[in-house]
Amino acid sequence: MKLKVVSSGSVGNSYIVHNEDEALLIECGVRFKDIKQSLNFNLKKVVGCLVSHSHQDHCKGVREVVNAGINVFCLLETANTFGFKSHRIKEVIPMQSFMVGNFKVMAFPLQHDVPCLGFMVEHKDTGRFVFITDTYYCEYSFPGLHNVIIEANYCQTILDAKLAAGATPEFLRNRVLKSHMSLSTCKEFLKANDLTSVNNILLIHLSDSNSHAERFQHEVKEQTAKTVNVASKGLEINFTKTPF
């Protein structure tokens, strides 16, 4: 099993967990043609698409995804913002498990400025992994993780320095603080979970102006002693239950 980053960040978010037989799409906040290219135009193996919330950088391509015959799984509140109805839009109830192909999924609520979900996913090849983005913290911990996909949007010191320099308006700083996960909160989440069996930590949704990719990667790797990558367009990594 592999994980491919179609795109990450405010420009758009989309990730594909896939092997030769099936693919799970997580977020569709980019042009659908970019998703198709990342799948080598093999849409038949896509078993479904998980959408965390209604902001365009996470769901911009949802109409085309549905029109391609792919089921989309999201909150009813999220679906109500799409502007169209389809039998392929499936309502997700937080804390209730459901199957998407051979992927067992359980959604859980996150803390954003609109209703938002994180996902715990299990598959025989990936083991158990979590996907967490667009939240200022996560109140849950997860036993038996093998892989982690988590937001590390900004660094508090960078954000405060830009505010002091007049480069960032105070209202924007306050919005970031209340809607996205900082590096320090990301590290606290990782510290609160048993990472013994974790093979990969992927840091996603880094801010263009309030983060530093190399520093974030170094700090998380130093703390966890795990393989740590920062999401970038086209990145593909092994995403398996075992290290090999």
Secondary structure, 3 states (H helix, E strand, C coil): CEEEEEECCCCCCEEEEECCCCEEEECCCCCHHHHHHHCCCCHHHEEEEECCCCCHHHHCCHHHHHHCCCCEEECHHHHCCCCCCCCCEEECCCCCEEEECCEEEEEEECCCCCCCEEEEEEECCCEEEEEECCCCCCCCCCCCEEEEEEECCECHHHHHHHHHCCCCCHHHHHHHHHHCCEHHHHHHHHHHCCCCCCCEEEEECCCCCCCCHHHHHHHHHHHHCCEEEECCCCCEEECCCCCC
